[in-house]
Amino acid sequence: MDIESIKSDETLDARGLSCPMPLLKTKKKLKEMKSGQILEVWGTDPGSKNDIPDFCKKNNNELLGISDEAQGYSRFFIKKG
């Protein structure tokens, strides 16, 4: 799937937050969403590149992709399971 074609239902801006806050905010936001919806998370914490994929695998969510932006942050696309 081409990341640029993904249409997210919600966006969570976790830039500037350090571990474990990006993951905690991601978990909280996903709880509010319906199965099949897509959450886009923006983050600057390098640990998120391990934490978010691991969280998705353990919690039946699908990581659709990660995009590193030129502005110095990463975008994670998560489909709620």
PyMOL Python script that loads the backbone (N, CA, C, O; Angstrom):
from pymol import cmd

cmd.read_pdbstr("""\
ATOM      1  N   MET A   1       0.850  -1.193   0.000  1.00  0.00           N
ATOM      2  CA  MET A   1       0.000   0.000   0.000  1.00  0.00           C
ATOM      3  C   MET A   1       0.890   1.249   0.000  1.00  0.00           C
ATOM      4  O   MET A   1       1.853   1.341   0.762  1.00  0.00           O
ATOM      5  N   ASP A   2       0.556   2.182  -0.848  1.00  0.00           N
ATOM      6  CA  ASP A   2       1.295   3.437  -0.919  1.00  0.00           C
ATOM      7  C   ASP A   2       0.863   4.339   0.239  1.00  0.00           C
ATOM      8  O   ASP A   2      -0.312   4.679   0.377  1.00  0.00           O
ATOM      9  N   ILE A   3       1.829   4.712   1.054  1.00  0.00           N
ATOM     10  CA  ILE A   3       1.534   5.513   2.254  1.00  0.00           C
ATOM     11  C   ILE A   3       0.829   6.826   1.912  1.00  0.00           C
ATOM     12  O   ILE A   3      -0.060   7.265   2.641  1.00  0.00           O
ATOM     13  N   GLU A   4       1.225   7.441   0.816  1.00  0.00           N
ATOM     14  CA  GLU A   4       0.633   8.734   0.466  1.00  0.00           C
ATOM     15  C   GLU A   4      -0.846   8.617   0.101  1.00  0.00           C
ATOM     16  O   GLU A   4      -1.566   9.614   0.112  1.00  0.00           O
ATOM     17  N   SER A   5      -1.304   7.402  -0.223  1.00  0.00           N
ATOM     18  CA  SER A   5      -2.710   7.224  -0.594  1.00  0.00           C
ATOM     19  C   SER A   5      -3.595   6.877   0.609  1.00  0.00           C
ATOM     20  O   SER A   5      -4.814   6.780   0.472  1.00  0.00           O
ATOM     21  N   ILE A   6      -2.984   6.691   1.789  1.00  0.00           N
ATOM     22  CA  ILE A   6      -3.751   6.335   2.984  1.00  0.00           C
ATOM     23  C   ILE A   6      -4.516   7.555   3.495  1.00  0.00           C
ATOM     24  O   ILE A   6      -3.948   8.631   3.679  1.00  0.00           O
ATOM     25  N   LYS A   7      -5.796   7.365   3.716  1.00  0.00           N
ATOM     26  CA  LYS A   7      -6.633   8.439   4.272  1.00  0.00           C
ATOM     27  C   LYS A   7      -6.925   8.094   5.731  1.00  0.00           C
ATOM     28  O   LYS A   7      -7.645   7.138   6.018  1.00  0.00           O
ATOM     29  N   SER A   8      -6.367   8.871   6.639  1.00  0.00           N
ATOM     30  CA  SER A   8      -6.568   8.585   8.060  1.00  0.00           C
ATOM     31  C   SER A   8      -7.883   9.193   8.552  1.00  0.00           C
ATOM     32  O   SER A   8      -8.327  10.238   8.079  1.00  0.00           O
ATOM     33  N   ASP A   9      -8.492   8.493   9.527  1.00  0.00           N
ATOM     34  CA  ASP A   9      -9.722   8.982  10.141  1.00  0.00           C
ATOM     35  C   ASP A   9      -9.419   9.971  11.260  1.00  0.00           C
ATOM     36  O   ASP A   9     -10.197  10.890  11.517  1.00  0.00           O
ATOM     37  N   GLU A  10      -8.288   9.775  11.918  1.00  0.00           N
ATOM     38  CA  GLU A  10      -7.871  10.633  13.033  1.00  0.00           C
ATOM     39  C   GLU A  10      -6.369  10.857  12.942  1.00  0.00           C
ATOM     40  O   GLU A  10      -5.644  10.015  12.411  1.00  0.00           O
ATOM     41  N   THR A  11      -5.901  11.984  13.458  1.00  0.00           N
ATOM     42  CA  THR A  11      -4.472  12.271  13.517  1.00  0.00           C
ATOM     43  C   THR A  11      -4.103  12.617  14.951  1.00  0.00           C
ATOM     44  O   THR A  11      -4.780  13.405  15.611  1.00  0.00           O
ATOM     45  N   LEU A  12      -3.021  12.015  15.419  1.00  0.00           N
ATOM     46  CA  LEU A  12      -2.504  12.279  16.763  1.00  0.00           C
ATOM     47  C   LEU A  12      -1.126  12.901  16.621  1.00  0.00           C
ATOM     48  O   LEU A  12      -0.217  12.277  16.073  1.00  0.00           O
ATOM     49  N   ASP A  13      -0.962  14.127  17.112  1.00  0.00           N
ATOM     50  CA  ASP A  13       0.329  14.808  17.044  1.00  0.00           C
ATOM     51  C   ASP A  13       1.072  14.569  18.357  1.00  0.00           C
ATOM     52  O   ASP A  13       0.764  15.182  19.379  1.00  0.00           O
ATOM     53  N   ALA A  14       2.059  13.663  18.313  1.00  0.00           N
ATOM     54  CA  ALA A  14       2.860  13.348  19.502  1.00  0.00           C
ATOM     55  C   ALA A  14       4.284  13.869  19.348  1.00  0.00           C
ATOM     56  O   ALA A  14       5.197  13.398  20.026  1.00  0.00           O
ATOM     57  N   ARG A  15       4.472  14.835  18.466  1.00  0.00           N
ATOM     58  CA  ARG A  15       5.809  15.402  18.269  1.00  0.00           C
ATOM     59  C   ARG A  15       6.255  16.124  19.532  1.00  0.00           C
ATOM     60  O   ARG A  15       5.469  16.820  20.175  1.00  0.00           O
ATOM     61  N   GLY A  16       7.521  15.949  19.877  1.00  0.00           N
ATOM     62  CA  GLY A  16       8.072  16.603  21.057  1.00  0.00           C
ATOM     63  C   GLY A  16       7.878  15.816  22.337  1.00  0.00           C
ATOM     64  O   GLY A  16       8.451  16.168  23.368  1.00  0.00           O
ATOM     65  N   LEU A  17       7.081  14.756  22.295  1.00  0.00           N
ATOM     66  CA  LEU A  17       6.869  13.924  23.478  1.00  0.00           C
ATOM     67  C   LEU A  17       7.896  12.798  23.498  1.00  0.00           C
ATOM     68  O   LEU A  17       8.282  12.278  22.452  1.00  0.00           O
ATOM     69  N   SER A  18       8.335  12.427  24.701  1.00  0.00           N
ATOM     70  CA  SER A  18       9.294  11.326  24.792  1.00  0.00           C
ATOM     71  C   SER A  18       8.632  10.111  25.422  1.00  0.00           C
ATOM     72  O   SER A  18       7.576  10.203  26.049  1.00  0.00           O
ATOM     73  N   CYS A  19       9.277   8.988  25.236  1.00  0.00           N
ATOM     74  CA  CYS A  19       8.789   7.697  25.713  1.00  0.00           C
ATOM     75  C   CYS A  19       8.454   7.795  27.208  1.00  0.00           C
ATOM     76  O   CYS A  19       9.239   8.360  27.970  1.00  0.00           O
ATOM     77  N   PRO A  20       7.321   7.264  27.638  1.00  0.00           N
ATOM     78  CA  PRO A  20       6.359   6.427  26.916  1.00  0.00           C
ATOM     79  C   PRO A  20       5.134   7.191  26.414  1.00  0.00           C
ATOM     80  O   PRO A  20       4.162   6.564  25.992  1.00  0.00           O
ATOM     81  N   MET A  21       5.151   8.504  26.448  1.00  0.00           N
ATOM     82  CA  MET A  21       3.946   9.286  26.128  1.00  0.00           C
ATOM     83  C   MET A  21       3.379   9.051  24.727  1.00  0.00           C
ATOM     84  O   MET A  21       2.162   8.923  24.600  1.00  0.00           O
ATOM     85  N   PRO A  22       4.200   8.986  23.658  1.00  0.00           N
ATOM     86  CA  PRO A  22       3.598   8.749  22.333  1.00  0.00           C
ATOM     87  C   PRO A  22       2.789   7.448  22.288  1.00  0.00           C
ATOM     88  O   PRO A  22       1.703   7.414  21.708  1.00  0.00           O
ATOM     89  N   LEU A  23       3.310   6.390  22.892  1.00  0.00           N
ATOM     90  CA  LEU A  23       2.608   5.112  22.881  1.00  0.00           C
ATOM     91  C   LEU A  23       1.345   5.165  23.749  1.00  0.00           C
ATOM     92  O   LEU A  23       0.306   4.630  23.361  1.00  0.00           O
ATOM     93  N   LEU A  24       1.429   5.799  24.903  1.00  0.00           N
ATOM     94  CA  LEU A  24       0.257   5.903  25.787  1.00  0.00           C
ATOM     95  C   LEU A  24      -0.858   6.698  25.119  1.00  0.00           C
ATOM     96  O   LEU A  24      -2.028   6.325  25.208  1.00  0.00           O
ATOM     97  N   LYS A  25      -0.501   7.791  24.449  1.00  0.00           N
ATOM     98  CA  LYS A  25      -1.503   8.598  23.757  1.00  0.00           C
ATOM     99  C   LYS A  25      -2.091   7.841  22.564  1.00  0.00           C
ATOM    100  O   LYS A  25      -3.276   7.978  22.260  1.00  0.00           O
ATOM    101  N   THR A  26      -1.255   7.042  21.890  1.00  0.00           N
ATOM    102  CA  THR A  26      -1.726   6.219  20.765  1.00  0.00           C
ATOM    103  C   THR A  26      -2.746   5.195  21.256  1.00  0.00           C
ATOM    104  O   THR A  26      -3.802   5.024  20.647  1.00  0.00           O
ATOM    105  N   LYS A  27      -2.426   4.511  22.363  1.00  0.00           N
ATOM    106  CA  LYS A  27      -3.348   3.515  22.933  1.00  0.00           C
ATOM    107  C   LYS A  27      -4.689   4.166  23.282  1.00  0.00           C
ATOM    108  O   LYS A  27      -5.749   3.629  22.962  1.00  0.00           O
ATOM    109  N   LYS A  28      -4.633   5.324  23.939  1.00  0.00           N
ATOM    110  CA  LYS A  28      -5.849   6.022  24.368  1.00  0.00           C
ATOM    111  C   LYS A  28      -6.702   6.421  23.162  1.00  0.00           C
ATOM    112  O   LYS A  28      -7.921   6.252  23.169  1.00  0.00           O
ATOM    113  N   LYS A  29      -6.047   6.948  22.130  1.00  0.00           N
ATOM    114  CA  LYS A  29      -6.771   7.393  20.936  1.00  0.00           C
ATOM    115  C   LYS A  29      -7.427   6.207  20.228  1.00  0.00           C
ATOM    116  O   LYS A  29      -8.570   6.305  19.782  1.00  0.00           O
ATOM    117  N   LEU A  30      -6.702   5.077  20.123  1.00  0.00           N
ATOM    118  CA  LEU A  30      -7.257   3.900  19.452  1.00  0.00           C
ATOM    119  C   LEU A  30      -8.484   3.356  20.189  1.00  0.00           C
ATOM    120  O   LEU A  30      -9.406   2.840  19.558  1.00  0.00           O
ATOM    121  N   LYS A  31      -8.499   3.470  21.523  1.00  0.00           N
ATOM    122  CA  LYS A  31      -9.652   3.009  22.308  1.00  0.00           C
ATOM    123  C   LYS A  31     -10.916   3.768  21.929  1.00  0.00           C
ATOM    124  O   LYS A  31     -12.019   3.228  22.017  1.00  0.00           O
ATOM    125  N   GLU A  32     -10.757   5.022  21.508  1.00  0.00           N
ATOM    126  CA  GLU A  32     -11.900   5.873  21.153  1.00  0.00           C
ATOM    127  C   GLU A  32     -12.404   5.601  19.732  1.00  0.00           C
ATOM    128  O   GLU A  32     -13.488   6.048  19.357  1.00  0.00           O
ATOM    129  N   MET A  33     -11.617   4.871  18.952  1.00  0.00           N
ATOM    130  CA  MET A  33     -11.932   4.672  17.538  1.00  0.00           C
ATOM    131  C   MET A  33     -12.624   3.330  17.292  1.00  0.00           C
ATOM    132  O   MET A  33     -12.563   2.423  18.122  1.00  0.00           O
ATOM    133  N   LYS A  34     -13.285   3.224  16.134  1.00  0.00           N
ATOM    134  CA  LYS A  34     -13.968   2.000  15.735  1.00  0.00           C
ATOM    135  C   LYS A  34     -13.009   1.087  14.970  1.00  0.00           C
ATOM    136  O   LYS A  34     -12.043   1.547  14.361  1.00  0.00           O
ATOM    137  N   SER A  35     -13.292  -0.203  15.013  1.00  0.00           N
ATOM    138  CA  SER A  35     -12.510  -1.181  14.272  1.00  0.00           C
ATOM    139  C   SER A  35     -12.514  -0.824  12.783  1.00  0.00           C
ATOM    140  O   SER A  35     -13.559  -0.504  12.217  1.00  0.00           O
ATOM    141  N   GLY A  36     -11.340  -0.881  12.158  1.00  0.00           N
ATOM    142  CA  GLY A  36     -11.218  -0.568  10.737  1.00  0.00           C
ATOM    143  C   GLY A  36     -10.828   0.867  10.447  1.00  0.00           C
ATOM    144  O   GLY A  36     -10.417   1.189   9.332  1.00  0.00           O
ATOM    145  N   GLN A  37     -10.957   1.744  11.456  1.00  0.00           N
ATOM    146  CA  GLN A  37     -10.554   3.136  11.254  1.00  0.00           C
ATOM    147  C   GLN A  37      -9.026   3.240  11.276  1.00  0.00           C
ATOM    148  O   GLN A  37      -8.339   2.389  11.840  1.00  0.00           O
ATOM    149  N   ILE A  38      -8.514   4.302  10.649  1.00  0.00           N
ATOM    150  CA  ILE A  38      -7.073   4.490  10.548  1.00  0.00           C
ATOM    151  C   ILE A  38      -6.641   5.706  11.358  1.00  0.00           C
ATOM    152  O   ILE A  38      -7.193   6.798  11.224  1.00  0.00           O
ATOM    153  N   LEU A  39      -5.636   5.482  12.202  1.00  0.00           N
ATOM    154  CA  LEU A  39      -5.039   6.543  13.017  1.00  0.00           C
ATOM    155  C   LEU A  39      -3.666   6.872  12.455  1.00  0.00           C
ATOM    156  O   LEU A  39      -2.841   5.986  12.228  1.00  0.00           O
ATOM    157  N   GLU A  40      -3.435   8.162  12.233  1.00  0.00           N
ATOM    158  CA  GLU A  40      -2.117   8.636  11.807  1.00  0.00           C
ATOM    159  C   GLU A  40      -1.463   9.291  13.017  1.00  0.00           C
ATOM    160  O   GLU A  40      -2.024  10.213  13.608  1.00  0.00           O
ATOM    161  N   VAL A  41      -0.276   8.812  13.383  1.00  0.00           N
ATOM    162  CA  VAL A  41       0.442   9.347  14.535  1.00  0.00           C
ATOM    163  C   VAL A  41       1.698  10.047  14.041  1.00  0.00           C
ATOM    164  O   VAL A  41       2.463   9.479  13.262  1.00  0.00           O
ATOM    165  N   TRP A  42       1.913  11.287  14.493  1.00  0.00           N
ATOM    166  CA  TRP A  42       3.135  12.014  14.178  1.00  0.00           C
ATOM    167  C   TRP A  42       4.010  11.978  15.421  1.00  0.00           C
ATOM    168  O   TRP A  42       3.552  12.309  16.515  1.00  0.00           O
ATOM    169  N   GLY A  43       5.267  11.578  15.259  1.00  0.00           N
ATOM    170  CA  GLY A  43       6.149  11.494  16.418  1.00  0.00           C
ATOM    171  C   GLY A  43       7.595  11.803  16.109  1.00  0.00           C
ATOM    172  O   GLY A  43       8.072  11.603  14.992  1.00  0.00           O
ATOM    173  N   THR A  44       8.287  12.301  17.134  1.00  0.00           N
ATOM    174  CA  THR A  44       9.711  12.601  17.006  1.00  0.00           C
ATOM    175  C   THR A  44      10.568  11.692  17.878  1.00  0.00           C
ATOM    176  O   THR A  44      11.792  11.700  17.755  1.00  0.00           O
ATOM    177  N   ASP A  45       9.946  10.908  18.760  1.00  0.00           N
ATOM    178  CA  ASP A  45      10.704  10.035  19.663  1.00  0.00           C
ATOM    179  C   ASP A  45      11.213   8.813  18.885  1.00  0.00           C
ATOM    180  O   ASP A  45      10.411   8.067  18.324  1.00  0.00           O
ATOM    181  N   PRO A  46      12.550   8.600  18.844  1.00  0.00           N
ATOM    182  CA  PRO A  46      13.076   7.466  18.070  1.00  0.00           C
ATOM    183  C   PRO A  46      12.594   6.111  18.572  1.00  0.00           C
ATOM    184  O   PRO A  46      12.521   5.159  17.795  1.00  0.00           O
ATOM    185  N   GLY A  47      12.267   6.009  19.845  1.00  0.00           N
ATOM    186  CA  GLY A  47      11.790   4.755  20.402  1.00  0.00           C
ATOM    187  C   GLY A  47      10.450   4.313  19.832  1.00  0.00           C
ATOM    188  O   GLY A  47      10.113   3.130  19.876  1.00  0.00           O
ATOM    189  N   SER A  48       9.688   5.257  19.300  1.00  0.00           N
ATOM    190  CA  SER A  48       8.374   4.935  18.733  1.00  0.00           C
ATOM    191  C   SER A  48       8.486   3.972  17.552  1.00  0.00           C
ATOM    192  O   SER A  48       7.550   3.221  17.275  1.00  0.00           O
ATOM    193  N   LYS A  49       9.619   3.989  16.856  1.00  0.00           N
ATOM    194  CA  LYS A  49       9.788   3.108  15.696  1.00  0.00           C
ATOM    195  C   LYS A  49       9.832   1.637  16.108  1.00  0.00           C
ATOM    196  O   LYS A  49       9.585   0.755  15.285  1.00  0.00           O
ATOM    197  N   ASN A  50      10.145   1.372  17.369  1.00  0.00           N
ATOM    198  CA  ASN A  50      10.074   0.004  17.901  1.00  0.00           C
ATOM    199  C   ASN A  50       8.768  -0.204  18.655  1.00  0.00           C
ATOM    200  O   ASN A  50       8.110  -1.233  18.503  1.00  0.00           O
ATOM    201  N   ASP A  51       8.400   0.781  19.468  1.00  0.00           N
ATOM    202  CA  ASP A  51       7.238   0.650  20.353  1.00  0.00           C
ATOM    203  C   ASP A  51       5.924   0.483  19.595  1.00  0.00           C
ATOM    204  O   ASP A  51       5.128  -0.399  19.917  1.00  0.00           O
ATOM    205  N   ILE A  52       5.697   1.320  18.597  1.00  0.00           N
ATOM    206  CA  ILE A  52       4.401   1.293  17.904  1.00  0.00           C
ATOM    207  C   ILE A  52       4.213   0.005  17.096  1.00  0.00           C
ATOM    208  O   ILE A  52       3.146  -0.601  17.184  1.00  0.00           O
ATOM    209  N   PRO A  53       5.211  -0.443  16.305  1.00  0.00           N
ATOM    210  CA  PRO A  53       5.020  -1.736  15.610  1.00  0.00           C
ATOM    211  C   PRO A  53       4.806  -2.905  16.580  1.00  0.00           C
ATOM    212  O   PRO A  53       3.972  -3.772  16.320  1.00  0.00           O
ATOM    213  N   ASP A  54       5.550  -2.938  17.696  1.00  0.00           N
ATOM    214  CA  ASP A  54       5.383  -4.007  18.687  1.00  0.00           C
ATOM    215  C   ASP A  54       3.977  -3.966  19.284  1.00  0.00           C
ATOM    216  O   ASP A  54       3.323  -4.999  19.427  1.00  0.00           O
ATOM    217  N   PHE A  55       3.524  -2.767  19.628  1.00  0.00           N
ATOM    218  CA  PHE A  55       2.184  -2.589  20.189  1.00  0.00           C
ATOM    219  C   PHE A  55       1.122  -3.093  19.203  1.00  0.00           C
ATOM    220  O   PHE A  55       0.178  -3.777  19.600  1.00  0.00           O
ATOM    221  N   CYS A  56       1.278  -2.756  17.925  1.00  0.00           N
ATOM    222  CA  CYS A  56       0.298  -3.176  16.913  1.00  0.00           C
ATOM    223  C   CYS A  56       0.213  -4.695  16.825  1.00  0.00           C
ATOM    224  O   CYS A  56      -0.880  -5.257  16.772  1.00  0.00           O
ATOM    225  N   LYS A  57       1.370  -5.359  16.810  1.00  0.00           N
ATOM    226  CA  LYS A  57       1.394  -6.830  16.716  1.00  0.00           C
ATOM    227  C   LYS A  57       0.706  -7.473  17.918  1.00  0.00           C
ATOM    228  O   LYS A  57      -0.047  -8.436  17.766  1.00  0.00           O
ATOM    229  N   LYS A  58       0.962  -6.946  19.097  1.00  0.00           N
ATOM    230  CA  LYS A  58       0.432  -7.540  20.330  1.00  0.00           C
ATOM    231  C   LYS A  58      -1.047  -7.247  20.548  1.00  0.00           C
ATOM    232  O   LYS A  58      -1.710  -7.952  21.310  1.00  0.00           O
ATOM    233  N   ASN A  59      -1.569  -6.226  19.895  1.00  0.00           N
ATOM    234  CA  ASN A  59      -2.938  -5.789  20.169  1.00  0.00           C
ATOM    235  C   ASN A  59      -3.871  -5.876  18.971  1.00  0.00           C
ATOM    236  O   ASN A  59      -4.908  -5.214  18.934  1.00  0.00           O
ATOM    237  N   ASN A  60      -3.496  -6.699  17.988  1.00  0.00           N
ATOM    238  CA  ASN A  60      -4.358  -6.967  16.843  1.00  0.00           C
ATOM    239  C   ASN A  60      -4.696  -5.720  16.030  1.00  0.00           C
ATOM    240  O   ASN A  60      -5.780  -5.620  15.456  1.00  0.00           O
ATOM    241  N   ASN A  61      -3.762  -4.772  15.984  1.00  0.00           N
ATOM    242  CA  ASN A  61      -3.903  -3.614  15.113  1.00  0.00           C
ATOM    243  C   ASN A  61      -2.918  -3.800  13.959  1.00  0.00           C
ATOM    244  O   ASN A  61      -1.910  -4.492  14.105  1.00  0.00           O
ATOM    245  N   GLU A  62      -3.209  -3.184  12.817  1.00  0.00           N
ATOM    246  CA  GLU A  62      -2.344  -3.347  11.649  1.00  0.00           C
ATOM    247  C   GLU A  62      -1.558  -2.073  11.394  1.00  0.00           C
ATOM    248  O   GLU A  62      -2.137  -1.002  11.206  1.00  0.00           O
ATOM    249  N   LEU A  63      -0.226  -2.195  11.388  1.00  0.00           N
ATOM    250  CA  LEU A  63       0.626  -1.062  11.034  1.00  0.00           C
ATOM    251  C   LEU A  63       0.694  -1.017   9.515  1.00  0.00           C
ATOM    252  O   LEU A  63       1.307  -1.884   8.891  1.00  0.00           O
ATOM    253  N   LEU A  64       0.072  -0.017   8.923  1.00  0.00           N
ATOM    254  CA  LEU A  64       0.010   0.081   7.465  1.00  0.00           C
ATOM    255  C   LEU A  64       1.303   0.632   6.890  1.00  0.00           C
ATOM    256  O   LEU A  64       1.635   0.369   5.734  1.00  0.00           O
ATOM    257  N   GLY A  65       2.040   1.402   7.697  1.00  0.00           N
ATOM    258  CA  GLY A  65       3.299   1.945   7.207  1.00  0.00           C
ATOM    259  C   GLY A  65       3.844   3.048   8.093  1.00  0.00           C
ATOM    260  O   GLY A  65       3.156   3.604   8.948  1.00  0.00           O
ATOM    261  N   ILE A  66       5.125   3.341   7.846  1.00  0.00           N
ATOM    262  CA  ILE A  66       5.824   4.419   8.558  1.00  0.00           C
ATOM    263  C   ILE A  66       6.480   5.290   7.494  1.00  0.00           C
ATOM    264  O   ILE A  66       7.077   4.782   6.545  1.00  0.00           O
ATOM    265  N   SER A  67       6.366   6.586   7.656  1.00  0.00           N
ATOM    266  CA  SER A  67       6.974   7.530   6.724  1.00  0.00           C
ATOM    267  C   SER A  67       7.824   8.523   7.506  1.00  0.00           C
ATOM    268  O   SER A  67       7.347   9.160   8.446  1.00  0.00           O
ATOM    269  N   ASP A  68       9.098   8.650   7.107  1.00  0.00           N
ATOM    270  CA  ASP A  68       9.975   9.648   7.729  1.00  0.00           C
ATOM    271  C   ASP A  68       9.880  10.936   6.928  1.00  0.00           C
ATOM    272  O   ASP A  68      10.162  10.960   5.730  1.00  0.00           O
ATOM    273  N   GLU A  69       9.484  11.998   7.598  1.00  0.00           N
ATOM    274  CA  GLU A  69       9.280  13.282   6.937  1.00  0.00           C
ATOM    275  C   GLU A  69      10.550  14.134   6.986  1.00  0.00           C
ATOM    276  O   GLU A  69      11.345  14.027   7.920  1.00  0.00           O
ATOM    277  N   ALA A  70      10.728  14.972   5.979  1.00  0.00           N
ATOM    278  CA  ALA A  70      11.900  15.850   5.902  1.00  0.00           C
ATOM    279  C   ALA A  70      11.947  16.837   7.067  1.00  0.00           C
ATOM    280  O   ALA A  70      13.014  17.341   7.416  1.00  0.00           O
ATOM    281  N   GLN A  71      10.778  17.113   7.670  1.00  0.00           N
ATOM    282  CA  GLN A  71      10.698  18.063   8.785  1.00  0.00           C
ATOM    283  C   GLN A  71      11.195  17.461  10.100  1.00  0.00           C
ATOM    284  O   GLN A  71      11.163  18.133  11.130  1.00  0.00           O
ATOM    285  N   GLY A  72      11.654  16.202  10.082  1.00  0.00           N
ATOM    286  CA  GLY A  72      12.249  15.618  11.279  1.00  0.00           C
ATOM    287  C   GLY A  72      11.315  14.822  12.165  1.00  0.00           C
ATOM    288  O   GLY A  72      11.605  14.630  13.346  1.00  0.00           O
ATOM    289  N   TYR A  73      10.210  14.357  11.631  1.00  0.00           N
ATOM    290  CA  TYR A  73       9.323  13.506  12.421  1.00  0.00           C
ATOM    291  C   TYR A  73       8.882  12.320  11.576  1.00  0.00           C
ATOM    292  O   TYR A  73       9.052  12.306  10.357  1.00  0.00           O
ATOM    293  N   SER A  74       8.312  11.323  12.249  1.00  0.00           N
ATOM    294  CA  SER A  74       7.814  10.134  11.566  1.00  0.00           C
ATOM    295  C   SER A  74       6.299  10.108  11.615  1.00  0.00           C
ATOM    296  O   SER A  74       5.685  10.599  12.562  1.00  0.00           O
ATOM    297  N   ARG A  75       5.707   9.528  10.583  1.00  0.00           N
ATOM    298  CA  ARG A  75       4.250   9.341  10.531  1.00  0.00           C
ATOM    299  C   ARG A  75       3.985   7.843  10.545  1.00  0.00           C
ATOM    300  O   ARG A  75       4.542   7.095   9.742  1.00  0.00           O
ATOM    301  N   PHE A  76       3.133   7.417  11.461  1.00  0.00           N
ATOM    302  CA  PHE A  76       2.742   6.020  11.594  1.00  0.00           C
ATOM    303  C   PHE A  76       1.275   5.898  11.223  1.00  0.00           C
ATOM    304  O   PHE A  76       0.448   6.694  11.668  1.00  0.00           O
ATOM    305  N   PHE A  77       0.951   4.899  10.406  1.00  0.00           N
ATOM    306  CA  PHE A  77      -0.436   4.668  10.003  1.00  0.00           C
ATOM    307  C   PHE A  77      -0.892   3.341  10.586  1.00  0.00           C
ATOM    308  O   PHE A  77      -0.376   2.281  10.232  1.00  0.00           O
ATOM    309  N   ILE A  78      -1.876   3.414  11.492  1.00  0.00           N
ATOM    310  CA  ILE A  78      -2.340   2.236  12.221  1.00  0.00           C
ATOM    311  C   ILE A  78      -3.819   2.014  11.926  1.00  0.00           C
ATOM    312  O   ILE A  78      -4.642   2.914  12.092  1.00  0.00           O
ATOM    313  N   LYS A  79      -4.140   0.798  11.485  1.00  0.00           N
ATOM    314  CA  LYS A  79      -5.536   0.417  11.270  1.00  0.00           C
ATOM    315  C   LYS A  79      -5.993  -0.348  12.492  1.00  0.00           C
ATOM    316  O   LYS A  79      -5.422  -1.382  12.836  1.00  0.00           O
ATOM    317  N   LYS A  80      -7.019   0.157  13.145  1.00  0.00           N
ATOM    318  CA  LYS A  80      -7.506  -0.494  14.370  1.00  0.00           C
ATOM    319  C   LYS A  80      -8.108  -1.854  14.057  1.00  0.00           C
ATOM    320  O   LYS A  80      -8.922  -2.000  13.144  1.00  0.00           O
ATOM    321  N   GLY A  81      -7.687  -2.852  14.840  1.00  0.00           N
ATOM    322  CA  GLY A  81      -8.177  -4.223  14.657  1.00  0.00           C
ATOM    323  C   GLY A  81      -9.534  -4.441  15.287  1.00  0.00           C
ATOM    324  O   GLY A  81     -10.077  -5.543  15.217  1.00  0.00           O
TER     325      GLY A  81
END
""", "prot")
cmd.dss("prot")
cmd.show_as("cartoon", "prot")
cmd.util.cbc("prot")
cmd.orient("prot")
